């Protein structure tokens, strides 16, 4: 991931990253939320649905996942599928060569068939769109939306209301124990 502005040692926009975040090398959600003003408003989008449109400003409502559980955006999933299809073509060509040479009983052939199956399963998984569950919604300003965009978070914007709303996909755990994808490059103290 590219370097995120606002990360300086163990600080994110002047706020100290939690001990848990520092130990694990990522900014925690509590520190992220301290970087801008946010007002909890879980029903804001529902109550204002007849006042303009809530368009995605950044992030997304859906994601894609491979068999290993790695998440991808729509564009990333398509790129990964193309890579996998290229490898699949190579495997099919090599399997055809081995079949022509009557070498279906070799270790290479068995390994290629196994890899082919794994790739086909990965492609199938990556084509299946999954939707995030958003548990909380916060009104944020333009600066907060910009920070959240860099962090890869989902934010909606309503042009009519000139309002940004951040959707949070986790609940039940203190925010200083939930990590973002923002690396902080802090070396833990011994």
C-alpha positions in Angstrom: 0.0 0.0 0.0 1.2 3.5 -0.7 2.3 5.8 2.1 -0.6 7.5 3.7 -0.3 11.2 4.5 -0.7 12.0 8.2 1.4 9.0 9.5 4.5 10.2 11.4 6.1 7.6 13.6 3.6 6.6 16.2 1.2 9.4 15.4 -1.6 9.8 12.9 -2.6 13.4 12.2 -1.1 14.3 15.6 -2.9 11.6 17.6 -0.9 8.8 19.2 -1.7 5.4 17.7 -2.9 2.9 20.3 -0.4 0.5 21.8 -2.2 -2.4 20.0 -1.9 -0.5 16.7 1.8 0.2 17.3 2.5 -3.4 18.2 0.8 -4.6 15.0 2.1 -1.9 12.7 -1.3 -0.4 11.7 -3.4 2.6 12.7 -6.3 1.6 14.8 -9.9 2.9 14.2 -10.0 5.0 17.3 -6.9 7.0 16.1 -8.4 7.2 12.6 -11.6 8.7 13.9 -9.7 11.2 16.0 -8.2 12.7 12.8 -11.5 14.3 11.9 -14.9 15.2 13.3 -17.5 12.4 13.1 -21.1 12.5 14.3 -22.9 9.2 14.8 -26.1 9.2 12.7 -27.2 5.6 12.0 -30.4 6.6 10.2 -29.2 9.7 8.3 -29.3 8.0 4.9 -32.7 6.4 5.4 -34.3 9.6 6.7 -32.9 11.6 3.7 -33.4 9.2 0.9 -35.9 11.5 -0.8 -33.4 14.4 -0.6 -31.0 13.8 -3.5 -29.0 10.7 -4.0 -26.4 9.0 -1.8 -23.6 8.1 -4.2 -20.4 6.3 -3.3 -17.7 8.9 -2.8 -15.0 6.3 -2.0 -14.7 2.7 -1.0 -17.5 0.4 -1.9 -20.5 -1.5 -0.7 -19.3 -4.8 -2.2 -16.1 -6.8 -2.3 -14.7 -10.0 -3.8 -12.8 -12.8 -2.1 -10.5 -15.6 -3.2 -10.3 -19.1 -1.7 -7.7 -17.8 0.8 -10.0 -15.1 2.1 -8.1 -12.2 0.6 -10.4 -9.3 -0.3 -10.4 -7.5 -3.6 -12.2 -4.5 -5.0 -14.1 -5.0 -8.3 -11.2 -3.8 -10.4 -8.7 -5.8 -8.4 -10.8 -8.9 -8.7 -11.0 -8.5 -12.5 -7.3 -8.0 -12.7 -6.7 -11.1 -10.6 -9.2 -13.1 -12.7 -7.3 -12.1 -15.9 -4.0 -13.3 -14.3 -5.5 -16.6 -13.3 -7.0 -17.1 -16.7 -3.6 -16.6 -18.3 -2.1 -19.2 -16.0 -5.0 -21.5 -16.7 -4.3 -21.3 -20.4 -0.7 -22.2 -19.8 -1.7 -25.2 -17.7 -4.2 -26.4 -20.3 -1.6 -26.1 -23.0 1.0 -28.1 -20.9 -1.6 -30.7 -20.0 -2.4 -31.1 -23.7 1.3 -31.6 -24.4 1.6 -34.2 -21.7 -1.5 -36.0 -22.9 -0.2 -36.1 -26.5 3.0 -37.7 -25.1 1.0 -40.3 -23.0 2.4 -38.8 -19.7 -0.9 -38.5 -17.8 0.5 -40.7 -15.0 3.4 -38.3 -14.1 3.7 -36.2 -11.0 3.9 -33.1 -13.2 0.5 -33.9 -14.8 -1.1 -34.5 -11.4 0.3 -31.3 -10.0 -1.0 -29.3 -13.0 -4.5 -30.8 -12.7 -4.5 -29.9 -9.0 -3.4 -26.3 -9.8 -6.0 -26.1 -12.5 -8.7 -27.1 -10.1 -7.5 -24.5 -7.5 -7.4 -21.7 -10.1 -10.9 -22.6 -11.4 -12.2 -22.4 -7.8 -10.5 -19.1 -7.2 -12.0 -17.6 -10.4 -15.4 -18.8 -9.4 -15.0 -17.2 -5.9 -13.7 -14.0 -7.4 -16.8 -13.7 -9.7 -19.1 -13.8 -6.7 -19.9 -10.3 -5.4 -20.3 -10.1 -1.6 -21.7 -7.2 0.3 -20.4 -5.5 3.4 -22.6 -5.2 6.5 -22.5 -1.6 7.7 -23.3 -1.4 11.4 -22.8 2.3 12.0 -22.9 5.5 10.0 -21.2 8.7 10.8 -21.5 12.2 9.3 -18.1 13.5 8.4 -16.8 16.7 6.8 -14.9 16.9 3.5 -11.5 16.6 5.2 -12.7 13.4 7.0 -13.9 12.0 3.7 -10.5 12.7 2.1 -8.7 10.9 5.0 -11.2 8.0 4.8 -10.7 7.8 1.0 -6.9 7.4 1.5 -7.7 4.7 4.2 -9.9 2.8 1.8 -13.0 3.2 3.8 -16.6 3.5 2.4 -18.0 7.0 2.3 -21.2 8.2 0.6 -21.9 11.8 -0.6 -25.2 13.5 -1.1 -24.7 16.5 -3.4 -28.1 18.0 -2.6 -27.3 18.0 1.1 -23.6 18.5 0.6 -23.0 15.8 3.2 -20.6 12.9 3.6 -21.4 9.7 5.5 -18.9 7.1 6.6 -20.0 3.5 6.9 -18.4 1.3 9.5 -18.2 -2.5 9.0 -17.3 -3.7 12.4 -18.9 -3.6 15.9 -18.6 -5.1 19.3 -14.8 -4.5 19.7 -13.2 -1.3 21.2 -11.9 0.7 18.3 -8.4 0.8 19.6 -8.3 -3.0 19.0 -9.6 -2.8 15.4 -6.9 -2.1 12.9 -7.2 -0.2 9.6 -5.1 -1.0 6.6 -3.0 2.1 7.2 0.6 1.0 8.0 2.3 3.0 10.7 5.8 1.6 10.6 6.3 1.8 14.4 9.0 -0.3 15.9 7.7 -1.8 19.2 9.8 -0.9 22.2 11.5 -3.8 24.0 
